[in-house]
Amino acid sequence: MKKIVKYLIIIIFIIIAIILLINFYVKISTRSKILKETECNLENVDCILVLGAGIWGDKPSPMLEDRLLQAISLYNNKVAPKIIMSGDHGRKDYDEVNVMKQFAIDKGVPSEDIFMDHAGFSSYDSIYRAKEIFKVKKIVIVTQKYHLYRALYIAKQFDIEAYGVGADPRKYVGATYRELREILARDKDVVKCIFRPQPTYLGETIPVSGNGDVTNDK
């Protein structure tokens, strides 16, 4: 019995070590791609990709609002000519992407420059679809910094030239929990990038070089 307990403890330590090593690798392999807005002196960027982060009724959550404001600032500074709003619109009564697009329109971004990815149910799905549906090759991803490492890692595995700008102007409730959860999420997406399962939905191509209004559903 003692030997069994001993072996179980060893196995648990090995599993924890693997989880932490993968997490470390994801962070170390992508941190050079995280830029400040003032460092975004990039050329030929196809678009800015905003990853969804929940809505409260018809308003973006605080985290999502900060992502949107950062993306709009990058757009206004001509870092990229288009924005993809990628989020969860899997139910009729829950629509992140139209809320995201309307927020940007209210801030002066032309509707035709905003694409909506209605099936961005996860970071993996959003980036997979950015490559296969929207045909991006070079992007700037906007999300909170803790999330950027994973998003940039996924993009790298799909041969997208990706850079990240963090949207962290304030502290958020539950930040410690999200940081811990993100360790497992990074491990999960490393595995997904190895096996490359298709996202929940694919569909016809919608090149981001076109008019974003083709993604309107209202």
Secondary structure by P-SEA (a helix, b strand, c coil): caaaaaaaaaaaaaaaaaaaaaaaaaaaacccccccccccccccccbbbbbbcccccccccaaaaaaaaaaaaaaaaccccccccccccccccccaaaaaaaaaaaaccccccbbbccccccaaaaaaaaaccccccbbbbbccccaaaaaaaaaaaaccbbbbbbcccccccaaaaaaaaaaaaaaaaaaaaaaccccccccbbbbccccccccccc
